Amino acid sequence: MQVEKIDFAGMLAELRIRLQHELEKDNINETNVSSLKDEIEVLEKKLVPFTVSARTARLIGQENFANAEGAIIELVKNSYDAEASVCVIIIDPINDRIGILDNGDGMTDKIIRDSWMTIGTDDKKVNFKTKSRIKTGAKGIGRFALDRLGKSSTMITKTLESECVLWDVDWDQFDQKGAIISDVRATIQIGTISFLDELNNIENNTVAKGTFIDHWIEEKGVLILIDGLKDNWDEKATQSLYSNLEILVPPLETNIFQIYLYSTLEPGKFGQVLPTICDDFDYKIEATIKDDQSAEITVTRNELNLTELKRTGFFEKSKLTQEQYKEDKFSSGSFKIDTTLAKLVAGFKDIDINDNLSKIGAFTFSFYFMKRGGGQEKDEDVGKYPYKTVNYSARTQWLDKFGGIKIFRDNFRVRPYGEVKSSSFDWLDLGKRALSNPTVTRPGYHVRPQQTYGLVNISRIGNINFEDKSSREGLQENDAFTLFKEVIKSIIEIFENDRNQIMMSLKKIYDENNKKRKAQLEADRIISEKKAKQGKKETKSEEEQKTEKETLITAIEGYKEDIEELQDEQKILRVLASAGLIVTSFAHEFRNHTDSILPRTKELKDVLLQVIDIKKLESLPDFFDPYLMLSDMRKQDERLKSWLEFSISSVRKDKRSRRMINMVTYIGELERLWNSLLSRRQTTLIIDKGNFLEVNFNGHEIDLDGIFNNLITNSVDAYKRQDAGDKREIKISFAFDPIRGISAVYEDFGPGLSEEITDPNQIFQPFFTTKRDDKTGEKIGTGLGMWIVKSTIDEYSGDIEILTSRPHFKVKITLPNH
């Protein structure tokens, strides 16, 4: 059934316009006026207005404030929006009252009637600028904070030009049975009291006596008194409020907006709320993102003692060649990175980057890392990682109180992001990232959220797409905000990679010479000696036996560390082993298929020639010619046969046994296998054998394959990228030195590493990949190829150094000849 809809509202509007025109005429036609009024009355009866019950309106308002602290902070925001330079909060459980006072612009009778008394007003959304500030509120529901705090409220307010206004309301009116929102009334009195008298009265008769009156140079502002408190404002609750107010505004706003908090239960405890300042940190990142989406990032290191770092030999022995790891950068304490938002989130395709990146405006981000302990508890760690002296107890207390990454909008905090002990403390999900690896000396390190403090400062003007939730608790989780979080995490990742590379290098340097490695060698000697003397009486002195015991204990500790690292590596290798077993188990079947791939198209053609005359096909288009189709199939089979042969040869049993490998023969085989595959991709492989005449390498051939096959595969993938050039060439130059061993310089002329890779050494971390599906944006690479390359070279005590990262890619590999 279809019901015809009539636009009664439109008809009513038209009749009212006509009535207005009749009334404006010089000679009013009473008959027409009467008729129009009758028609309007009939239509008005057909139009039913919506209304809201008083109880529902109250619930909607109260649900916007999760707790009493949130309600008070909402009222403090109103003071800030009113251009106040001071806001005073007096918690008075003794008299069952809370007082909130500010020296802002105040309100007139008209403003109270038109804006304050209108629920959900859009005044702050439309007029979001004051003389010097961007307003923090926009929902028009802040007055319900009063209802959340107490049973009744009184407001005394005055502007410079108007008389003092007294406004009060009994919130219990909202609970009257059957009441609708228009039944609830507040009372207004104009000019009945003096604003300054009331202000003096509050100061003289409370614990705030003689502390804030000097801030009222002019007779204006708002005084709010909330009676019949709904919460227990004991010492713990007031302390919690004070702590939250400490991080309500960042330090730079201290001079233009001051907050005072007093409690009648503890008269001398609180006072002015001073924003916290973080001056004890191991790392600091300061990022400034501009309107053109360029990003300037400064990384400040404060974790290591430079003098002790030099003594470790870090600058001579470290394999880190990037400019940021040079001694002068450590001496200056910081280094800068210039990048863009697009580069920071390159490869993230869970959402449309191009569309949402434009919705992110200018902002700043300050990030602090503070480890909570370690480093100085063990003498060996002092030698391994030369940390600066830190009061970890004081630092832990500070982090427990102020830790977490906060969001500020126009220099005013957006709750509850980074709020300690709340579900939104870790809104960036740093904890989930850290589950994969929170250990800084292992590749792929991620920081724990409990070790961080940060300030993100956005602007309502520059980031109009970050709108408040209706609850005022946080920002709406839209695609732009999701991408914004990825930007923040990418900035944090710069710190993680930097610290990870430094600590892994320090550990490696230490392990090369530390006492545990020496103890292991000595332990092996002691054990061999004891085995040789089994059954014989021990003749060593008690002191010698004690020394041996200490050596064995130290050696065991070293072996435990080795085992932990090997267990981590074993987990990764299981993944590779599973794939390898599948290939190996089907190798025989693959080989049988390989033998039959190429003959099958010829055999099918011979059969068809007996039943189909070639001349009869001449009149048909090519795509109907079965012989041409068979020719295309054969070309595809040839490619498949090449790949199958390559795969089978990669897992041959003899490749998995350690032996002396003739490198001249190996290089020739590598060239033969890859040339046939690369030629079909219009890519050339050039191998310069240098002075390789007769060189043997003692190792596993499959390890050499793991190095060169992964490098070549990555180059082939790089040539698929849109930014790849026309020169499709891979070059490997081998050389041999009797002292240093075998060296190979590998290079391709593709686009190099992706721009999202800020630190080239990231490619050696397990599971690190930038390969993504073109359609879904999901990661499709295993992230293990370059890790295998690095791990294999490390196993042979070799070295790999990135010579060029972009454009083009070039590395130097050294393998000892033993």
HELIX and SHEET records of a PDB file:
HELIX    1   1 PHE A    8  GLU A   24  1                                  17    
HELIX    2   2 GLU A   30  LYS A   46  1                                  17    
HELIX    3   3 ALA A   54  GLN A   62  1                                   9    
HELIX    4   4 ALA A   68  ASP A   81  1                                  14    
HELIX    5   5 PRO A   93  ASN A   95  5                                   3    
HELIX    6   6 ASP A  109  ILE A  111  1                                   3    
HELIX    7   7 ILE A  112  TRP A  116  3                                   5    
HELIX    8   8 ASP A  123  VAL A  126  1                                   4    
HELIX    9   9 PHE A  144  LEU A  149  1                                   6    
HELIX   10  10 TRP A  171  ASP A  175  5                                   5    
HELIX   11  11 ILE A  181  ASP A  183  5                                   3    
HELIX   12  12 PHE A  195  ASN A  204  1                                  10    
HELIX   13  13 ILE A  213  HIS A  215  5                                   3    
HELIX   14  14 GLU A  235  GLU A  246  1                                  12    
HELIX   15  15 PRO A  251  GLU A  253  5                                   3    
HELIX   16  16 LEU A  306  ARG A  311  1                                   6    
HELIX   17  17 PHE A  314  LYS A  317  1                                   4    
HELIX   18  18 GLU A  323  TYR A  325  5                                   3    
HELIX   19  19 GLU A  327  SER A  332  1                                   6    
HELIX   20  20 LEU A  341  LEU A  344  1                                   4    
HELIX   21  21 ILE A  353  LEU A  357  1                                   5    
HELIX   22  22 ASP A  379  LYS A  384  1                                   6    
HELIX   23  23 TYR A  392  PHE A  402  1                                  11    
HELIX   24  24 LEU A  430  SER A  436  1                                   7    
HELIX   25  25 PRO A  449  GLN A  451  5                                   3    
HELIX   26  26 ASP A  479  ASN A  513  1                                  35    
HELIX   27  27 LYS A  515  ALA A  532  1                                  18    
HELIX   28  28 GLU A  542  SER A  585  1                                  44    
HELIX   29  29 ALA A  587  VAL A  611  1                                  25    
HELIX   30  30 ILE A  614  LEU A  617  5                                   4    
HELIX   31  31 ASP A  622  PHE A  624  5                                   3    
HELIX   32  32 PRO A  626  SER A  650  1                                  25    
HELIX   33  33 LYS A  653  ARG A  656  5                                   4    
HELIX   34  34 MET A  663  SER A  679  1                                  17    
HELIX   35  35 GLU A  701  ALA A  718  1                                  18    
HELIX   36  36 PRO A  760  PHE A  764  5                                   5    
HELIX   37  37 GLY A  785  GLU A  795  1                                  11    
SHEET    1   A 8 THR A 187  ILE A 190  0                                        
SHEET    2   A 8 VAL A 165  ASP A 170 -1                                        
SHEET    3   A 8 GLY A 150  LYS A 158 -1                                        
SHEET    4   A 8 GLY A 221  LEU A 229 -1                                        
SHEET    5   A 8 ARG A  97  ASP A 102 -1                                        
SHEET    6   A 8 VAL A  86  ASP A  92 -1                                        
SHEET    7   A 8 GLN A 258  SER A 263  1                                        
SHEET    8   A 8 GLY A 271  VAL A 273 -1                                        
SHEET    1   B 7 SER A 334  THR A 340  0                                        
SHEET    2   B 7 SER A 294  ARG A 301 -1                                        
SHEET    3   B 7 TYR A 283  ILE A 289 -1                                        
SHEET    4   B 7 PHE A 363  PHE A 369 -1                                        
SHEET    5   B 7 THR A 452  ILE A 458 -1                                        
SHEET    6   B 7 GLY A 404  ARG A 409  1                                        
SHEET    7   B 7 PHE A 412  VAL A 414 -1                                        
SHEET    1   C 2 ARG A 658  ASN A 662  0                                        
SHEET    2   C 2 ASN A 696  HIS A 700 -1                                        
SHEET    1   D 5 THR A 684  ASP A 688  0                                        
SHEET    2   D 5 GLU A 729  ASP A 737  1                                        
SHEET    3   D 5 GLY A 741  ASP A 748 -1                                        
SHEET    4   D 5 PHE A 809  LEU A 815 -1                                        
SHEET    5   D 5 ASP A 799  THR A 804 -1                                        
END                                                                             
